[in-house]
Amino acid sequence: MIQHETNVFQALIKHEPHYLDRPLKDLLPLRFMGEVAVNAYRGLIKRLDDLPLSLEEKESRLKDGQDAGIALLAIEAKIGELLPDDARLIHGKGEAGIKKLPKEINYRQAYRARAIHSHPAEVAEVIKEAKKNEDIPTKTAVLNKIAYKRELERVKGTREKTQLEMAGDAYLYYSKLIDALALIPLKPPKELREKDFLRIKAVALSIIQKLKEFMNEQTEILPRPIRRLPQGK
């Protein structure tokens, strides 16, 4: 069931409207509490269909989890705003003039907090998508979206040159594959319900089927540098 820390965090975000105005030293433990709360809610949401709860109770649990996820993203963004931005951030005493991270947060966590702070549009998109999909918005989803958009920009920068080098139909096919590649997350979720896994697997197998000709080493090679692919029905 929901842990004590989760109840405390939920009470905080519901009854203390100015919690984001707290100093950095107070926000860091709130961040930890928020992570505990969101993880607990994510585990609960995955089991909602199996719990003997009314529709109203399930909707209430989902909303509580979404509120916790949104609050954690807000806390993370605020921490990113308040953290020193020196690229040489370190723990411990350090050299004179080098800003130090609080002991409660490491360099990687600080980098992620600053990334979330500097990408409010991506945060808003993740929250909107989570609500639409009856899911909880997470830091990982925001960071994945940021990485995805960066990859799109990188690919966009090479498209014009590639288009000049490739024939029309070939470039169109290549371009669609690049779009699909950019849309697919780097890694699947760590945990999937059985029905969700089967749906994703069906789509993945369909993609593999469409690309099977590129895995066929016996594809005909003509004397000229043109590769002829058999056409499916």
C-alpha positions in Angstrom: 0.0 0.0 0.0 0.9 3.7 -0.1 3.9 4.4 2.2 4.1 7.0 5.0 6.4 9.2 2.9 3.9 9.2 0.1 1.1 10.4 2.4 3.4 13.2 3.8 4.3 14.3 0.3 0.7 14.3 -0.9 -0.3 16.4 2.1 2.5 18.8 1.5 1.6 19.5 -2.2 -2.1 19.8 -1.4 -1.9 22.0 1.7 1.3 24.1 1.3 0.9 26.1 -1.9 4.2 27.9 -1.5 6.5 24.8 -1.0 8.5 25.8 -4.1 9.5 29.0 -2.4 11.6 27.0 0.1 15.4 27.3 -0.1 17.5 24.7 -1.9 18.5 22.9 1.3 14.8 22.3 2.0 13.9 21.3 -1.6 16.5 18.5 -1.8 14.8 16.3 0.9 11.4 17.1 -0.7 12.8 15.8 -4.0 13.7 12.5 -2.3 10.2 12.3 -0.8 8.7 13.0 -4.1 10.7 10.2 -5.8 9.5 7.8 -3.1 5.9 9.0 -3.6 6.0 8.8 -7.4 7.5 5.3 -7.4 4.9 4.1 -5.0 2.1 5.6 -7.1 3.5 4.1 -10.3 3.4 0.6 -8.7 -0.1 1.2 -7.5 -1.3 2.5 -10.9 0.0 -0.7 -12.6 -2.2 -2.8 -10.3 -5.3 -0.6 -10.4 -7.2 -3.0 -12.7 -6.7 -5.8 -10.3 -7.7 -3.9 -7.1 -11.3 -4.1 -5.7 -11.9 -0.4 -6.0 -14.7 1.6 -7.5 -14.2 3.6 -10.7 -14.2 6.8 -8.6 -11.6 5.4 -6.2 -9.4 4.4 -9.1 -9.7 7.8 -10.7 -8.8 9.4 -7.4 -5.7 7.3 -7.0 -4.6 8.1 -10.6 -5.1 11.8 -10.0 -3.1 11.7 -6.8 -0.3 9.9 -8.6 -0.3 12.5 -11.4 -0.3 15.3 -9.0 2.7 13.8 -7.2 4.5 13.4 -10.6 3.7 17.0 -11.6 4.9 18.3 -8.2 8.1 16.3 -8.4 8.9 17.8 -11.8 8.2 21.3 -10.4 10.6 20.6 -7.5 13.2 19.2 -9.9 13.0 22.3 -12.1 13.2 24.6 -9.1 16.3 22.8 -7.9 17.8 23.1 -11.4 17.2 26.8 -11.2 18.8 27.2 -7.8 21.8 25.0 -8.3 25.1 26.7 -9.2 25.8 26.3 -12.9 29.5 26.1 -12.9 30.5 23.2 -15.2 33.2 22.2 -12.7 30.8 21.4 -10.0 32.3 18.9 -7.4 31.7 17.5 -4.0 33.9 18.2 -1.0 36.3 21.0 -0.4 37.6 21.6 -3.9 39.7 24.4 -5.2 39.2 28.1 -4.5 36.6 29.6 -6.8 35.0 26.3 -7.8 31.4 26.0 -6.7 30.3 22.9 -4.9 27.2 20.8 -5.1 25.2 20.1 -1.9 26.1 16.7 -0.5 22.4 15.5 -1.1 22.8 15.6 -4.9 25.5 14.3 -7.3 26.7 15.8 -10.6 24.4 13.6 -12.8 21.4 14.5 -10.8 22.3 18.2 -10.9 22.7 18.0 -14.7 19.3 16.4 -15.0 17.6 19.0 -12.8 19.1 21.8 -14.8 17.9 20.1 -18.0 14.4 19.9 -16.7 14.5 23.5 -15.6 15.6 24.7 -19.0 13.0 22.7 -21.0 9.6 23.8 -19.7 7.9 23.0 -23.0 9.0 19.4 -22.8 7.8 19.2 -19.2 4.4 20.5 -20.3 4.2 18.0 -23.2 5.0 15.0 -20.9 2.4 16.1 -18.4 -0.2 16.4 -21.2 0.7 13.0 -22.6 0.6 11.4 -19.2 -2.9 12.7 -18.5 -4.1 11.6 -21.9 -2.7 8.1 -21.4 -3.8 7.8 -17.8 -0.2 7.6 -16.6 2.1 9.5 -14.2 4.5 12.1 -15.6 8.1 11.3 -14.7 11.6 12.8 -14.9 12.7 10.0 -17.2 9.9 10.8 -19.7 11.0 14.4 -19.7 14.7 13.6 -20.2 13.8 11.1 -23.0 11.7 13.8 -24.8 14.6 16.3 -24.5 17.0 13.7 -26.0 14.5 12.9 -28.7 14.2 16.5 -29.8 17.9 17.0 -29.8 18.3 14.0 -32.0 15.6 15.4 -34.3 17.6 18.6 -34.6 20.8 16.7 -35.3 19.1 14.7 -38.0 17.5 17.7 -39.5 20.9 19.3 -40.0 22.0 16.4 -42.2 18.8 16.0 -44.2 19.5 18.5 -47.0 22.9 17.2 -47.8 21.6 13.6 -47.7 18.7 14.5 -50.0 21.2 15.8 -52.6 23.1 12.6 -52.5 20.2 10.1 -52.8 17.7 9.4 -55.5 14.1 10.7 -54.9 12.4 7.4 -53.9 15.4 6.2 -52.0 15.6 9.4 -50.0 11.9 9.4 -49.2 12.2 5.8 -47.8 15.4 6.7 -45.9 13.7 9.8 -44.5 10.7 7.8 -43.2 13.0 5.3 -41.5 15.0 8.2 -39.9 11.7 9.6 -38.5 10.7 6.2 -37.1 14.2 5.7 -35.6 14.0 9.1 -33.8 10.5 8.3 -32.5 11.5 5.0 -30.9 12.9 5.5 -27.3 16.4 4.2 -26.7 15.2 1.6 -24.3 11.8 0.0 -23.5 10.2 0.5 -20.1 11.7 -1.6 -17.3 8.4 -3.0 -16.4 5.4 -3.8 -18.6 2.0 -5.3 -17.9 1.5 -8.5 -20.0 -1.2 -6.9 -22.2 1.0 -3.8 -22.8 4.0 -6.1 -23.7 1.9 -8.0 -26.3 0.7 -4.8 -28.0 4.2 -3.4 -28.2 5.5 -6.8 -29.4 3.0 -6.9 -32.3 4.0 -3.5 -33.5 7.7 -4.4 -33.2 7.3 -7.6 -35.2 5.4 -5.7 -37.9 8.3 -3.2 -38.2 10.8 -6.1 -38.4 8.7 -7.8 -41.1 8.7 -4.6 -43.2 12.5 -4.4 -43.0 13.2 -8.1 -43.6 14.7 -7.4 -47.0 17.6 -5.5 -45.5 18.5 -8.5 -43.4 18.5 -10.9 -46.4 22.1 -11.5 -47.5 20.8 -13.2 -50.7 19.3 -10.0 -52.1 20.1 -9.7 -55.8 23.0 -7.5 -56.7 23.1 -6.4 -60.4 26.4 -5.7 -62.3 25.8 -2.0 -62.0 25.9 -0.6 -58.4 22.1 -1.0 -58.0 20.5 -3.4 -55.6 17.1 -4.8 -56.6 14.8 -5.7 -53.8 11.9 -8.2 -54.2 8.6 -6.4 -53.8 6.0 -7.8 -51.4 2.3 -8.0 -52.0 
